Amino acid sequence: MSLIWSRYYTSRVPHASTEVGSFWWKDLLRLNVLYRGIAKCTIGDGSTIAFWGDLWSTDILSEKFPRLFSFAINPDISVKEIIMAQDLDSIFHLPISEQASQELGDLQDLLLLTD
């Protein structure tokens, strides 16, 4: 597993990327959808956790903030990339709707609580 991981997935979230590797590995990745629905992630450096699609907070953020998520430039962005972003506005297509703006405020509050 370490060989596949270091060769193909060092700069992206594995389960949010195109499947690469042997057909055995691809079969394992397809089971990942079921597993992610019941498992909570530990952030670590955040490079392998999808900000919007993984359960690393209290909820899956794409489901909690659907209007805001619809404006995301990269729906598969990692937690690490969010942390490194200049500001949260830089990760969305602008302008955003009023409802999305309200969700952005709620997201910012949530992120402050998780620091």
C-alpha atoms as a printed R data frame, in Angstrom:
    type eleno elety resid chain resno       x      y       z
1   ATOM     1    CA   MET     A     1   0.000  0.000   0.000
2   ATOM     2    CA   SER     A     2   2.826  2.450   0.794
3   ATOM     3    CA   LEU     A     3   4.270  1.986  -2.684
4   ATOM     4    CA   ILE     A     4   0.960  2.796  -4.386
5   ATOM     5    CA   TRP     A     5   0.301  5.696  -2.027
6   ATOM     6    CA   SER     A     6   3.698  7.330  -2.491
7   ATOM     7    CA   ARG     A     7   3.663  6.821  -6.250
8   ATOM     8    CA   TYR     A     8   0.178  8.025  -7.123
9   ATOM     9    CA   TYR     A     9  -1.354  9.994  -4.253
10  ATOM    10    CA   THR     A    10   1.283 12.241  -2.672
11  ATOM    11    CA   SER     A    11  -0.231 15.541  -3.809
12  ATOM    12    CA   ARG     A    12  -3.975 14.831  -3.794
13  ATOM    13    CA   VAL     A    13  -6.799 13.321  -1.800
14  ATOM    14    CA   PRO     A    14  -6.802  9.643  -2.897
15  ATOM    15    CA   HIS     A    15 -10.543  9.026  -2.828
16  ATOM    16    CA   ALA     A    16 -11.233 12.307  -4.632
17  ATOM    17    CA   SER     A    17  -8.845 11.454  -7.472
18  ATOM    18    CA   THR     A    18  -9.036  9.290 -10.547
19  ATOM    19    CA   GLU     A    19  -8.408  5.674  -9.630
20  ATOM    20    CA   VAL     A    20  -4.916  4.481 -10.497
21  ATOM    21    CA   GLY     A    21  -3.021  1.286  -9.789
22  ATOM    22    CA   SER     A    22  -3.954 -2.365 -10.149
23  ATOM    23    CA   PHE     A    23  -7.516 -3.573 -10.488
24  ATOM    24    CA   TRP     A    24  -7.272 -4.948  -6.914
25  ATOM    25    CA   TRP     A    25  -6.418 -1.485  -5.604
26  ATOM    26    CA   LYS     A    26  -9.207  0.100  -7.642
27  ATOM    27    CA   ASP     A    27 -11.691 -2.373  -6.126
28  ATOM    28    CA   LEU     A    28 -10.537 -1.336  -2.654
29  ATOM    29    CA   LEU     A    29 -10.981  2.326  -3.519
30  ATOM    30    CA   ARG     A    30 -14.563  1.677  -4.605
31  ATOM    31    CA   LEU     A    31 -15.346  0.274  -1.137
32  ATOM    32    CA   ASN     A    32 -14.080  3.533   0.252
33  ATOM    33    CA   VAL     A    33 -17.453  5.224  -0.369
34  ATOM    34    CA   LEU     A    34 -19.168  2.869   2.081
35  ATOM    35    CA   TYR     A    35 -16.414  3.229   4.642
36  ATOM    36    CA   ARG     A    36 -16.331  7.037   4.485
37  ATOM    37    CA   GLY     A    37 -20.039  7.131   5.281
38  ATOM    38    CA   ILE     A    38 -19.443  5.624   8.728
39  ATOM    39    CA   ALA     A    39 -15.895  6.650   9.668
40  ATOM    40    CA   LYS     A    40 -14.726  9.988  11.072
41  ATOM    41    CA   CYS     A    41 -11.347 11.250   9.865
42  ATOM    42    CA   THR     A    42  -8.467 12.406  12.016
43  ATOM    43    CA   ILE     A    43  -7.055 15.497  10.342
44  ATOM    44    CA   GLY     A    44  -3.288 15.141  10.803
45  ATOM    45    CA   ASP     A    45  -1.793 17.488   8.202
46  ATOM    46    CA   GLY     A    46  -5.068 17.455   6.229
47  ATOM    47    CA   SER     A    47  -3.537 16.487   2.892
48  ATOM    48    CA   THR     A    48  -5.579 13.280   2.502
49  ATOM    49    CA   ILE     A    49  -8.926 14.557   3.795
50  ATOM    50    CA   ALA     A    50 -11.496 16.057   1.448
51  ATOM    51    CA   PHE     A    51 -12.720 19.301   3.040
52  ATOM    52    CA   TRP     A    52 -16.241 19.041   1.619
53  ATOM    53    CA   GLY     A    53 -16.748 15.284   1.292
54  ATOM    54    CA   ASP     A    54 -15.172 13.616   4.326
55  ATOM    55    CA   LEU     A    55 -16.502 13.416   7.855
56  ATOM    56    CA   TRP     A    56 -13.805 15.279   9.788
57  ATOM    57    CA   SER     A    57 -16.061 17.781  11.562
58  ATOM    58    CA   THR     A    58 -19.472 17.234  13.104
59  ATOM    59    CA   ASP     A    59 -21.060 16.875   9.640
60  ATOM    60    CA   ILE     A    60 -20.054 16.361   6.036
61  ATOM    61    CA   LEU     A    61 -19.696 19.985   4.983
62  ATOM    62    CA   SER     A    62 -21.079 19.609   1.453
63  ATOM    63    CA   GLU     A    63 -24.331 18.418   3.038
64  ATOM    64    CA   LYS     A    64 -24.351 20.968   5.855
65  ATOM    65    CA   PHE     A    65 -23.629 23.929   3.525
66  ATOM    66    CA   PRO     A    66 -25.055 22.875   0.129
67  ATOM    67    CA   ARG     A    67 -25.527 26.386  -1.257
68  ATOM    68    CA   LEU     A    68 -21.975 27.396  -0.395
69  ATOM    69    CA   PHE     A    69 -20.621 24.096  -1.723
70  ATOM    70    CA   SER     A    70 -22.250 24.811  -5.090
71  ATOM    71    CA   PHE     A    71 -19.886 27.797  -5.454
72  ATOM    72    CA   ALA     A    72 -16.708 25.838  -4.593
73  ATOM    73    CA   ILE     A    73 -14.013 26.170  -7.247
74  ATOM    74    CA   ASN     A    74 -12.576 22.751  -6.347
75  ATOM    75    CA   PRO     A    75 -15.157 20.411  -4.771
76  ATOM    76    CA   ASP     A    76 -12.368 17.914  -3.952
77  ATOM    77    CA   ILE     A    77 -10.090 20.383  -2.141
78  ATOM    78    CA   SER     A    78  -8.231 19.000   0.854
79  ATOM    79    CA   VAL     A    79  -8.356 20.351   4.391
80  ATOM    80    CA   LYS     A    80  -4.678 21.253   4.035
81  ATOM    81    CA   GLU     A    81  -5.371 23.373   0.946
82  ATOM    82    CA   ILE     A    82  -8.131 25.200   2.819
83  ATOM    83    CA   ILE     A    83  -5.775 25.907   5.712
84  ATOM    84    CA   MET     A    84  -3.141 27.226   3.304
85  ATOM    85    CA   ALA     A    85  -5.623 29.398   1.346
86  ATOM    86    CA   GLN     A    86  -5.130 33.164   1.596
87  ATOM    87    CA   ASP     A    87  -8.773 33.579   2.582
88  ATOM    88    CA   LEU     A    88 -11.969 31.582   2.235
89  ATOM    89    CA   ASP     A    89 -13.191 33.843  -0.583
90  ATOM    90    CA   SER     A    90 -10.377 32.518  -2.796
91  ATOM    91    CA   ILE     A    91 -11.884 29.024  -2.888
92  ATOM    92    CA   PHE     A    92 -15.274 30.083  -4.290
93  ATOM    93    CA   HIS     A    93 -16.613 31.339  -7.600
94  ATOM    94    CA   LEU     A    94 -17.678 34.894  -6.875
95  ATOM    95    CA   PRO     A    95 -20.137 36.471  -6.458
96  ATOM    96    CA   ILE     A    96 -21.970 34.043  -4.191
97  ATOM    97    CA   SER     A    97 -25.658 34.158  -3.371
98  ATOM    98    CA   GLU     A    98 -27.067 35.660  -0.190
99  ATOM    99    CA   GLN     A    99 -27.871 32.182   1.169
100 ATOM   100    CA   ALA     A   100 -24.348 30.990   0.381
101 ATOM   101    CA   SER     A   101 -22.974 34.084   2.083
102 ATOM   102    CA   GLN     A   102 -24.908 33.196   5.231
103 ATOM   103    CA   GLU     A   103 -23.533 29.661   5.045
104 ATOM   104    CA   LEU     A   104 -20.019 31.091   4.622
105 ATOM   105    CA   GLY     A   105 -20.454 32.955   7.899
106 ATOM   106    CA   ASP     A   106 -21.623 29.752   9.580
107 ATOM   107    CA   LEU     A   107 -18.656 27.866   8.094
108 ATOM   108    CA   GLN     A   108 -16.222 30.479   9.375
109 ATOM   109    CA   ASP     A   109 -17.753 30.170  12.858
110 ATOM   110    CA   LEU     A   110 -17.431 26.386  12.674
111 ATOM   111    CA   LEU     A   111 -13.790 26.596  11.597
112 ATOM   112    CA   LEU     A   112 -12.993 28.950  14.474
113 ATOM   113    CA   LEU     A   113 -14.484 26.425  16.910
114 ATOM   114    CA   THR     A   114 -12.386 23.561  15.502
115 ATOM   115    CA   ASP     A   115  -9.041 25.405  15.792
